[in-house]
Amino acid sequence: MSSKGMGIDILPELFRFALYKSRQGRMVRRSTFISLAVLSGFGAVALAGQLQGVMADSPQIAQYIRVGVPLAVWAICCWISFRVINFPKFADFLISVEAELERVVWPGKQQVVQATIVVIVVMVSLGIFLTVADFVWKWLFKFLGFIDY
């Protein structure tokens, strides 16, 4: 089956310069691009660390390799990330995500404080319950002779 038959036109999309629906989903697209760029930046830094011992006999060229190769890889990853967020199917998904986020009713400060207090009380209560249960089971097992300490 050809790539056209499956609806996958990724390769031509990587070499386009136009933006798909440029006025829609801006915030989610930017956030996604920044996340992908930061993630690929971490990968480039890790690659630079792996290239430390390259060409120890020629330090000048080695410096260009240690800096240039990770920068080139990062730039390529950023371009691919930029093009992926403008791929029509993915861009439509991001646009719909932003539309859904605009419909969300976010809780107010009072509701967040109340929910936080409930979570903290439940976690502390659960911690106390599990500690008591642990001591009871430990005492029971010690009493029955299953453990020796």
Secondary structure by P-SEA (a helix, b strand, c coil): ccccccccaaaaaaacccccccccaaaaaaaaaaaaaaaaaaaaaaaaaaacccccccaaaaaaaacaaaaaaaaaaaaaaaaaaacaaaaaaaaaaaaaaaacccccaaaaaaaaaaaaaaaaaaaaaaaaaaaaaaaaaaaaccccc
